Amino acid sequence: MLNSVMRKLMIITFALLSFSFMFAQTRVKEEHYLNENNQPILLAEFQGKVSLPEKYGYTIVSETDSTLTSKIVFREQTGILEPEEHDSVVTALQHLTGKMVTASQIIIVHYFYKEPVKTQAPCIDHYTSDKNYIKYIDRQSGIAQFFITENGFTYSRKSVIEDTGKIIHNLLFKDVMHCGNYIIIKPNGHYYKRVGEYRQDDIQNKIKGDW
């Protein structure tokens, strides 16, 4: 009799644990939204900006078991790196890749995150196999170009370097999107950054821009 009761209790306990696990797996997370200035906004404003994909995108800035926080980002950004910031970028790139950067060179960094959808071909496949673009840049002695993946994303091409330690991420790519991102940095510290999917052949003209 005691064994029978114990078996029933074990079955009930297992059922409750299974239900709790299933509930945890399907529980809807509480979502929070931030604008491009890290200020809280309502879902309607967030959706309104995301509906303008040429100007805005979004990235997930934090996620826990119960919450998800998404932030609006500008697809195009310009600015100026202070001399010490520029030096930090050059030092980090040289240390990570073993490639030298001279004081007069324009820097181009392509930065890739692992695709969230495993069934689709990674964007990095296209950007790193665009032979015409790569040959054009390689012929420009005044340009130092890098293809870098996020920490934990190892890509098969030897020319693509993993951002171990997240140094490049922390310096240049905190607010970025999946698929692809890039930044052009001139020797004087002026930079142009594009986040999210982009046309790689546009970079040749962007380099010549006054920003």
N, C-alpha and C positions, 0 to 999 in steps of 0.2 A: 504493500500500500504506500509506504513512504517513498519507495523508488518511483512509483507511478506519479506521485505528487511532484517529486523533484523533476521528473521528465517534463511534466506539464509546465512547471515554473521556468524551466530552461527554454522551452519552446516559446512561451510568452515573452520572456526576456529577449530572446533572439529576434522575435517579431518586432518588439518595441525598438530595439537597436537598429534594425533594418529600416523601420519607418523613419526614425530620427535621421538616419544617414540620407535617405531619399529626400526628406524634407530639406535638409541642409544643402543638398545638391541642387534643388530646384528653387530655393528661396531667392526672391528677387532682391538684388542689392539696392541700397539707398544711393541714389545718384546725386552728385553735386556738380555745379558748372561754374567755371571761371572765365572772365573775359581775357583779352590779351594783356591786361594790366594786373592780372591775378586777383581781380575783384569778383565777388560772388554775383551771379546773374541767374535769372529764371530760365527755364527750359525754352520758353517761346523766343527769348532774345538769342539764346544759344543756337536754336534751329534756324533763326533768321539769318545769322551770320554764316552758318555752315551752308546755307542755300546759295551763297555767293562764292563758289569754289575757286574762282580766279584770284580773289582777294583774301579769303580766309580758309583755314583748315582747322583741325583740332587734334590734340594728342591727349593720351591718358597720363596724368601726372602722378596718380596714386591709386592703388587698389588693395583692398583688404577682403576678408571673408564676407563683410557686411556692407562695404561702401565702395563706390567708384567715383573718382573725380576726374572730369575732363576739362581741358583748357583750350580756348580759342587761340590760334596763332596766325600771324600774318604769313601769307605764302611768300611774299617778298619783303626783305628787310635790308636796310642799309645803315651804316654807322662808321665809327672810327675806333680802332683799337689804340689804346695808349701804347707808347713805345715799349713799356715793360710787358704789356699784354702780348704785343707782336713778338717780342723776344721769347716769351713763354711758349707761344704756339710753335715757333721755329725750333726751339730746343726740344719740345715734345715730339714733333714730327721726325726730327733727325734721330732722336733716341729710339722711337718706336720702329722706324722703317730702315734706319741705316743710310738714308739718302740725304745728301747735303743740300742745303738751301742757302743761296748767296743773298747778300743784302739788297741786291738790285732785282731779284726775281719776284714775279707775281706768283702767288700760291693758289692752287686750286685743290680743294679737298672735297671728294665725293664721300658721303657717309650713308651707310645702309643698315637698316634694321631687318631682322629676320621676319619674313612674311607671316602674318597671323593666320592666313588661309593656306594650308599645306597642299591643297589640290591645284593651286595655280602656280605657273612658272614664276620664280623670283624675278623682280625687276632688275636685280643686279646682273642677271644673265645678259640682258640687253645692253646695259650701260658699259659693261666691261668687255663686250665683244664688238663694239662699234668701231671697226677697223679704220674707217676714214677719219673719224674724230680723233682717235688715239694717235694715228700717224701724224695728223696735223699738229697736235699739241706736242708730240715728241720732237718735232722739227723746230720748235720754238725754244731756243736756248734761254730766253728770258722768263720761262714758265717752269715751275716745279709742281707737278701734279701727283695726287695721292688718291688711291681707292682704299677706303677703310670701312670695316664692319664693326658693329657694336660688340662689346665684351660678351663672349659666349657664342658668337656667330662666326664659325670658321668656314671660309669659302675655299673652293678647290684651286682657284688660280693663284699662282705664286705672287702675282703683282698686287693682290689684295691682302691687306694687313689687318689683323684683328686688333681692336682697341683694348688690349689687355690693361686692366687698371682703370679704364674709363677716363683716361686723361683727356683725350680729344673731345669726348662727349662733354666733359665738365667745362672745357675751355670754349667750345664752339657750338655744340649741338644739344643743349638741354631741352629746347622746345622744337622738336622736329616731328616728322610724320613717317609712316611706313612707306615703303617702295623706294624712294630715293631722296637725297638732300645734297646740296652742295653749297660751298662758299668760295668766293674769289676774294683774295686779300692782296691789295697792292702794297708795294714797299713802304709807302707812307702811312700804312695802317687803315686806309679806307677799305671798306668791305661791302660786298653785295652777297646776300644769302637767299637761296631759294629752297623752300621746304616742300616735300611731297613730290609727286611725279613731275618730271620736267622734260623739255626737249633738249637733248644734249647738243644738237647743232646750234642752238641759240647762244651757247657759251662763248663762241668765237666773237660774236658781236657784243656780248655783255662785258667782255674783257676791255673793249675799247671805250666803254661808257664812262661818263663823267658823273660819279656818284660818291 
